[in-house]
């Protein structure tokens, strides 16, 4: 199995996080709030996504990464490999993403005299508090929404990326750096347009612990949110997600190539 695909995913995940985290948090407060935990974990998650994608594609086509542009895989194989990577990424990502969202949503100023202490003193304290109050399953609220967000969207992501690269690349040639950057950025924006509704639901479910349950599952969260706030609630953060998606995906895709 090509270990370099896991290493490339590791590097691209770090670059994508550094670029994208301020955009992600500006939907809340504080540009780099809660960044220490995801920067220590996103490499693993990204490595899983791109490593599984490349290795499933290899198993389906018997074509190595180096031969991919000389012997193009079918879009069906690309879609299956992308979905497989997205499914496993979602369950690896769920606890890390939960901790990130909880830390990002803390509004108490640290160390300010007279202000109430923050609920979580840091990522380790956040994990320990959730384990104590809710057990290990307390780290997985919103996991289904995250799975539906990343799968089949990541299958569509890889198919669209492959299609764009093929349109602007001569037969049997590797795509140019410019093609990779533009294709990766464009696909990132398109993916977030479809992913934002489930991202909103995922974040809402993550902010409520299992013992303070407000929503009884994914469908209940969607229905109650739409009933209270209208359909526009599912597209909150779309503009900032799109602004984040182009540079993050362009950079991470280029670093893998």
PEWO-V518913 format. One record per residue. N is the residue number from 1. PHI is phi in radians with two decimals (none if undefined). NEAR is the number of other ideal C-beta (glycine too) atoms within 8 Angstrom. D_FIRST is the distance of its C-alpha to the first C-alpha in Angstrom with 1 decimal. Layout:
# PEWO-V518913
n=N phi=PHI near=NEAR d_first=D_FIRST
n=N phi=PHI near=NEAR d_first=D_FIRST
This chain:
# PEWO-V518913
n=1 phi=none near=5 d_first=0.0
n=2 phi=-1.22 near=9 d_first=3.8
n=3 phi=-1.13 near=6 d_first=6.0
n=4 phi=-1.07 near=7 d_first=8.9
n=5 phi=-1.19 near=14 d_first=8.9
n=6 phi=-1.20 near=11 d_first=9.7
n=7 phi=-1.15 near=9 d_first=12.1
n=8 phi=-1.10 near=11 d_first=13.6
n=9 phi=-1.12 near=16 d_first=14.2
n=10 phi=-1.04 near=12 d_first=15.8
n=11 phi=-1.16 near=11 d_first=18.1
n=12 phi=-1.13 near=15 d_first=19.1
n=13 phi=-1.11 near=15 d_first=19.9
n=14 phi=-1.13 near=12 d_first=22.3
n=15 phi=-1.10 near=11 d_first=23.9
n=16 phi=-1.11 near=14 d_first=24.4
n=17 phi=-1.17 near=12 d_first=26.0
n=18 phi=-1.04 near=8 d_first=28.4
n=19 phi=-1.30 near=11 d_first=29.6
n=20 phi=-1.61 near=12 d_first=29.7
n=21 phi=-1.06 near=13 d_first=31.1
n=22 phi=-1.04 near=8 d_first=34.7
n=23 phi=-1.12 near=12 d_first=34.8
n=24 phi=-1.12 near=10 d_first=33.4
n=25 phi=-1.42 near=15 d_first=36.1
n=26 phi=-1.11 near=8 d_first=38.9
n=27 phi=-1.14 near=7 d_first=39.1
n=28 phi=-2.07 near=8 d_first=40.3
n=29 phi=-2.47 near=6 d_first=41.7
n=30 phi=1.43 near=7 d_first=40.6
n=31 phi=-0.98 near=7 d_first=38.0
n=32 phi=-1.95 near=7 d_first=35.6
n=33 phi=-1.16 near=11 d_first=36.6
n=34 phi=1.28 near=14 d_first=34.0
n=35 phi=-1.45 near=10 d_first=31.5
n=36 phi=-1.06 near=8 d_first=30.7
n=37 phi=-1.21 near=13 d_first=28.9
n=38 phi=-1.13 near=14 d_first=26.6
n=39 phi=-1.21 near=11 d_first=25.8
n=40 phi=-1.48 near=7 d_first=24.6
n=41 phi=-2.11 near=9 d_first=22.4
n=42 phi=-1.13 near=13 d_first=21.4
n=43 phi=-1.05 near=12 d_first=18.7
n=44 phi=-1.11 near=10 d_first=16.9
n=45 phi=-1.12 near=13 d_first=17.7
n=46 phi=-1.13 near=16 d_first=16.7
n=47 phi=-1.09 near=13 d_first=13.4
n=48 phi=-1.08 near=14 d_first=12.9
n=49 phi=-1.00 near=14 d_first=14.3
n=50 phi=-1.31 near=15 d_first=12.4
n=51 phi=-1.17 near=13 d_first=8.9
n=52 phi=-1.15 near=13 d_first=9.7
n=53 phi=-0.97 near=14 d_first=11.5
n=54 phi=-1.15 near=12 d_first=9.0
n=55 phi=-1.35 near=11 d_first=6.4
n=56 phi=-1.17 near=12 d_first=9.7
n=57 phi=-1.09 near=14 d_first=11.0
n=58 phi=-1.10 near=13 d_first=8.5
n=59 phi=-1.16 near=7 d_first=9.3
n=60 phi=-1.35 near=10 d_first=12.9
n=61 phi=-2.04 near=10 d_first=13.4
n=62 phi=1.00 near=5 d_first=11.2
n=63 phi=-2.08 near=9 d_first=11.7
n=64 phi=-1.32 near=7 d_first=9.5
n=65 phi=-1.02 near=9 d_first=10.6
n=66 phi=-1.19 near=4 d_first=13.1
n=67 phi=-1.73 near=8 d_first=14.6
n=68 phi=-1.03 near=11 d_first=15.0
n=69 phi=-1.49 near=9 d_first=18.6
n=70 phi=-1.49 near=6 d_first=19.5
n=71 phi=-2.17 near=7 d_first=18.4
n=72 phi=-1.18 near=8 d_first=19.0
n=73 phi=-1.29 near=12 d_first=17.5
n=74 phi=-1.26 near=7 d_first=20.3
n=75 phi=-1.12 near=9 d_first=21.4
n=76 phi=-1.10 near=6 d_first=21.1
n=77 phi=-1.14 near=11 d_first=17.3
n=78 phi=-1.09 near=14 d_first=17.2
n=79 phi=-1.11 near=13 d_first=19.5
n=80 phi=-1.08 near=11 d_first=17.7
n=81 phi=-1.12 near=16 d_first=14.4
n=82 phi=-1.13 near=16 d_first=16.7
n=83 phi=-1.14 near=12 d_first=18.6
n=84 phi=-1.10 near=11 d_first=15.8
n=85 phi=-1.11 near=16 d_first=14.8
n=86 phi=-1.13 near=15 d_first=18.5
n=87 phi=-1.11 near=11 d_first=19.3
n=88 phi=-1.22 near=11 d_first=17.0
n=89 phi=-1.07 near=15 d_first=18.0
n=90 phi=-1.04 near=14 d_first=21.6
n=91 phi=-1.37 near=9 d_first=21.7
n=92 phi=-1.25 near=10 d_first=20.0
n=93 phi=-1.37 near=11 d_first=22.4
n=94 phi=-0.89 near=13 d_first=25.6
n=95 phi=-1.13 near=9 d_first=26.9
n=96 phi=-1.10 near=13 d_first=26.2
n=97 phi=-1.17 near=13 d_first=27.8
n=98 phi=-1.05 near=14 d_first=30.7
n=99 phi=-1.09 near=15 d_first=31.5
n=100 phi=-1.04 near=11 d_first=31.3
n=101 phi=-1.13 near=12 d_first=33.7
n=102 phi=-1.09 near=13 d_first=36.1
n=103 phi=-1.22 near=14 d_first=36.3
n=104 phi=-1.13 near=13 d_first=36.8
n=105 phi=-1.49 near=8 d_first=39.6
n=106 phi=-1.27 near=11 d_first=41.6
n=107 phi=-1.89 near=4 d_first=44.7
n=108 phi=-1.26 near=9 d_first=46.6
n=109 phi=-1.21 near=5 d_first=47.1
n=110 phi=-1.24 near=5 d_first=45.9
n=111 phi=1.21 near=3 d_first=48.7
n=112 phi=-1.41 near=6 d_first=51.5
n=113 phi=-1.08 near=3 d_first=54.8
n=114 phi=1.49 near=3 d_first=56.1
n=115 phi=-1.56 near=7 d_first=52.9
n=116 phi=-1.14 near=4 d_first=51.2
n=117 phi=-1.18 near=6 d_first=48.1
n=118 phi=-1.13 near=8 d_first=44.8
n=119 phi=-1.08 near=6 d_first=43.4
n=120 phi=-2.11 near=11 d_first=40.2
n=121 phi=-1.43 near=5 d_first=40.4
n=122 phi=2.91 near=8 d_first=36.7
n=123 phi=-1.09 near=11 d_first=33.2
n=124 phi=-1.15 near=6 d_first=33.6
n=125 phi=-1.13 near=9 d_first=37.0
n=126 phi=-1.10 near=13 d_first=35.9
n=127 phi=-1.07 near=11 d_first=33.2
n=128 phi=-1.10 near=8 d_first=35.8
n=129 phi=-1.13 near=10 d_first=38.5
n=130 phi=-1.16 near=12 d_first=36.5
n=131 phi=-1.07 near=11 d_first=35.5
n=132 phi=-1.17 near=6 d_first=39.1
n=133 phi=-1.49 near=8 d_first=40.6
n=134 phi=-2.25 near=10 d_first=38.1
n=135 phi=1.40 near=6 d_first=35.6
n=136 phi=-1.07 near=5 d_first=31.8
n=137 phi=-1.20 near=7 d_first=32.1
n=138 phi=-1.16 near=12 d_first=34.0
n=139 phi=-1.52 near=11 d_first=30.8
n=140 phi=-2.08 near=9 d_first=29.9
n=141 phi=-1.05 near=10 d_first=32.8
n=142 phi=1.45 near=15 d_first=31.7
n=143 phi=-1.15 near=10 d_first=28.3
n=144 phi=-1.16 near=8 d_first=29.1
n=145 phi=-1.11 near=14 d_first=30.4
n=146 phi=-1.15 near=14 d_first=27.2
n=147 phi=-1.11 near=11 d_first=25.1
n=148 phi=-1.19 near=9 d_first=27.4
n=149 phi=-1.20 near=12 d_first=27.4
n=150 phi=-1.59 near=13 d_first=23.6
n=151 phi=-2.45 near=12 d_first=23.1
n=152 phi=-1.73 near=9 d_first=23.9
n=153 phi=-1.03 near=12 d_first=24.8
n=154 phi=-1.26 near=15 d_first=21.3
n=155 phi=-1.09 near=15 d_first=20.7
n=156 phi=-1.13 near=12 d_first=23.9
n=157 phi=-1.00 near=12 d_first=22.8
n=158 phi=-1.20 near=13 d_first=19.8
n=159 phi=-1.11 near=12 d_first=21.9
n=160 phi=-1.14 near=10 d_first=24.8
n=161 phi=-1.07 near=12 d_first=22.8
n=162 phi=-1.07 near=12 d_first=21.5
n=163 phi=-1.09 near=9 d_first=25.0
n=164 phi=-1.09 near=13 d_first=26.7
n=165 phi=-1.10 near=12 d_first=24.5
n=166 phi=-1.18 near=8 d_first=25.2
n=167 phi=-1.18 near=6 d_first=28.9
n=168 phi=-2.04 near=9 d_first=29.3
n=169 phi=-2.30 near=12 d_first=27.1
n=170 phi=-1.17 near=4 d_first=28.2
n=171 phi=-0.96 near=4 d_first=26.4
n=172 phi=1.17 near=5 d_first=23.3
n=173 phi=-1.81 near=7 d_first=23.7
n=174 phi=-1.33 near=5 d_first=21.7
n=175 phi=-1.13 near=11 d_first=23.6
n=176 phi=-1.24 near=8 d_first=25.9
n=177 phi=-1.04 near=7 d_first=25.7
n=178 phi=-1.10 near=6 d_first=28.7
n=179 phi=-1.10 near=12 d_first=27.1
n=180 phi=-1.09 near=14 d_first=24.0
n=181 phi=-1.11 near=12 d_first=26.3
n=182 phi=-1.19 near=10 d_first=28.8
n=183 phi=-1.12 near=14 d_first=26.4
n=184 phi=-1.09 near=15 d_first=24.4
n=185 phi=-1.15 near=14 d_first=27.8
n=186 phi=-1.12 near=10 d_first=29.4
n=187 phi=-1.17 near=13 d_first=26.8
n=188 phi=-1.07 near=14 d_first=26.9
n=189 phi=-1.11 near=12 d_first=30.7
n=190 phi=-1.06 near=9 d_first=30.5
n=191 phi=-1.11 near=14 d_first=28.1
n=192 phi=-1.22 near=14 d_first=30.4
n=193 phi=-1.05 near=9 d_first=33.4
n=194 phi=-1.47 near=9 d_first=32.0
n=195 phi=-1.55 near=12 d_first=30.4
n=196 phi=-1.00 near=14 d_first=33.5
n=197 phi=-0.97 near=9 d_first=35.5
n=198 phi=-1.28 near=11 d_first=32.8
n=199 phi=-1.17 near=13 d_first=32.2
n=200 phi=-1.08 near=14 d_first=35.9
n=201 phi=-1.10 near=15 d_first=36.0
n=202 phi=-1.00 near=13 d_first=32.9
n=203 phi=-1.14 near=10 d_first=34.7
n=204 phi=-1.15 near=12 d_first=38.0
n=205 phi=-1.23 near=13 d_first=36.5
n=206 phi=-1.22 near=12 d_first=34.8
n=207 phi=-1.35 near=8 d_first=38.1
n=208 phi=-1.99 near=10 d_first=39.9
n=209 phi=-1.24 near=10 d_first=39.1
n=210 phi=-1.09 near=9 d_first=39.1
n=211 phi=-1.54 near=6 d_first=42.6
n=212 phi=-2.01 near=6 d_first=44.0
n=213 phi=-1.17 near=8 d_first=42.6
n=214 phi=-1.80 near=4 d_first=44.1
n=215 phi=-1.99 near=10 d_first=41.9
n=216 phi=-1.68 near=4 d_first=41.2
n=217 phi=1.94 near=7 d_first=37.8
n=218 phi=-1.07 near=10 d_first=36.2
n=219 phi=-1.12 near=6 d_first=38.8
n=220 phi=-1.11 near=9 d_first=41.7
n=221 phi=-1.11 near=13 d_first=40.5
n=222 phi=-1.13 near=10 d_first=40.3
n=223 phi=-1.15 near=8 d_first=43.7
n=224 phi=-1.18 near=9 d_first=45.5
n=225 phi=-1.14 near=13 d_first=44.1
n=226 phi=-1.14 near=11 d_first=45.3
n=227 phi=-1.15 near=6 d_first=48.6
n=228 phi=-1.38 near=6 d_first=49.4
n=229 phi=-2.15 near=7 d_first=48.1
n=230 phi=1.47 near=5 d_first=47.7
n=231 phi=-1.18 near=5 d_first=44.8
n=232 phi=-1.08 near=7 d_first=44.5
n=233 phi=-1.07 near=11 d_first=43.0
n=234 phi=-1.32 near=12 d_first=39.6
n=235 phi=-2.07 near=9 d_first=39.4
n=236 phi=-1.15 near=9 d_first=40.3
n=237 phi=1.49 near=10 d_first=38.2
n=238 phi=-1.09 near=10 d_first=37.1
n=239 phi=-1.12 near=6 d_first=38.5
n=240 phi=-1.27 near=11 d_first=37.0
n=241 phi=-1.09 near=13 d_first=33.6
n=242 phi=-1.19 near=11 d_first=33.8
n=243 phi=-1.10 near=8 d_first=35.0
n=244 phi=-1.29 near=13 d_first=32.1
n=245 phi=-1.13 near=14 d_first=29.5
n=246 phi=-1.11 near=12 d_first=30.0
n=247 phi=-1.15 near=10 d_first=29.5
n=248 phi=-1.14 near=13 d_first=26.8
n=249 phi=-1.26 near=15 d_first=24.6
n=250 phi=-1.07 near=14 d_first=25.6
n=251 phi=-1.19 near=14 d_first=24.6
n=252 phi=-1.17 near=14 d_first=21.3
n=253 phi=-1.17 near=15 d_first=20.2
n=254 phi=-1.13 near=11 d_first=21.5
n=255 phi=-1.19 near=10 d_first=19.7
n=256 phi=-1.34 near=11 d_first=16.3
n=257 phi=-1.23 near=7 d_first=17.4
